[in-house]
């Protein structure tokens, strides 16, 4: 089995590292998008809850 030179080994390692970084970046982006989506859903839910509370308060006054 031929021995790799340091540069060959380093080059292969960098390729693996770049591939890992790309995959990590994709996963991070997907998680950030999911967090943004869920945060938006939470805010929508809070708005609906506030509206419901206001409507309930108005009904109680009548």
LOTORSE-130233 format. One record per residue (C-alpha): residue number from 1; residue in three letters; x, y, z. Coordinates in Angstrom, 2 decimals. Example, Ala and Ser with C-alpha at 12.3 -4.5 7.8 and 13.67 -1.06 7.14 Angstrom:
SITE   i  aa       u       v       w
SITE   1 ALA   12.30   -4.50    7.80
SITE   2 SER   13.67   -1.06    7.14
//
This chain:
SITE   i  aa       u       v       w
SITE   1 UNK    0.00    0.00    0.00
SITE   2 UNK    1.63    3.24   -1.05
SITE   3 UNK    2.07    5.85    1.59
SITE   4 UNK    0.35    9.16    1.12
SITE   5 UNK    2.31   12.31    1.31
SITE   6 UNK    1.24   14.81    3.89
SITE   7 UNK   -0.15   17.08    1.18
SITE   8 UNK   -2.27   14.30   -0.31
SITE   9 UNK   -3.61   13.37    3.12
SITE  10 UNK   -4.22   17.02    3.99
SITE  11 UNK   -6.01   17.59    0.68
SITE  12 UNK   -8.32   14.60    1.28
SITE  13 UNK   -9.00   15.80    4.80
SITE  14 UNK   -9.89   19.28    3.53
SITE  15 UNK  -12.28   17.75    1.00
SITE  16 UNK  -13.97   15.77    3.77
SITE  17 UNK  -14.05   18.84    5.96
SITE  18 UNK  -15.60   20.95    3.19
SITE  19 UNK  -18.18   18.28    2.55
SITE  20 UNK  -18.98   18.11    6.26
SITE  21 UNK  -19.19   21.89    6.44
SITE  22 UNK  -21.58   21.97    3.48
SITE  23 UNK  -23.77   19.32    5.09
SITE  24 UNK  -23.65   21.12    8.43
SITE  25 UNK  -24.57   24.40    6.77
SITE  26 UNK  -27.53   22.75    5.04
SITE  27 UNK  -28.72   21.24    8.31
SITE  28 UNK  -28.30   24.55   10.13
SITE  29 UNK  -30.21   26.39    7.41
SITE  30 UNK  -33.03   23.84    7.58
SITE  31 UNK  -33.17   24.20   11.36
SITE  32 UNK  -33.16   28.01   11.14
SITE  33 UNK  -36.03   27.87    8.63
SITE  34 UNK  -37.99   25.51   10.88
SITE  35 UNK  -37.37   27.76   13.89
SITE  36 UNK  -38.60   30.77   11.90
SITE  37 UNK  -41.69   28.84   10.80
SITE  38 UNK  -42.48   27.69   14.34
SITE  39 UNK  -41.84   31.17   15.75
SITE  40 UNK  -44.29   32.58   13.23
SITE  41 UNK  -46.87   29.99   14.24
SITE  42 UNK  -46.39   30.87   17.90
SITE  43 UNK  -46.87   34.56   17.16
SITE  44 UNK  -50.00   33.81   15.12
SITE  45 UNK  -51.33   31.77   18.02
SITE  46 UNK  -50.64   34.61   20.46
SITE  47 UNK  -52.48   37.06   18.20
SITE  48 UNK  -55.50   34.73   18.03
SITE  49 UNK  -55.40   34.31   21.81
SITE  50 UNK  -55.32   38.09   22.35
SITE  51 UNK  -58.28   38.54   19.98
SITE  52 UNK  -60.21   35.82   21.78
SITE  53 UNK  -59.46   37.42   25.16
SITE  54 UNK  -60.65   40.81   23.90
SITE  55 UNK  -63.83   39.30   22.44
SITE  56 UNK  -64.49   37.49   25.72
SITE  57 UNK  -63.97   40.69   27.71
SITE  58 UNK  -66.38   42.55   25.42
SITE  59 UNK  -69.00   39.80   25.80
SITE  60 UNK  -68.68   39.95   29.59
SITE  61 UNK  -69.37   43.69   29.54
SITE  62 UNK  -72.61   43.25   27.59
//
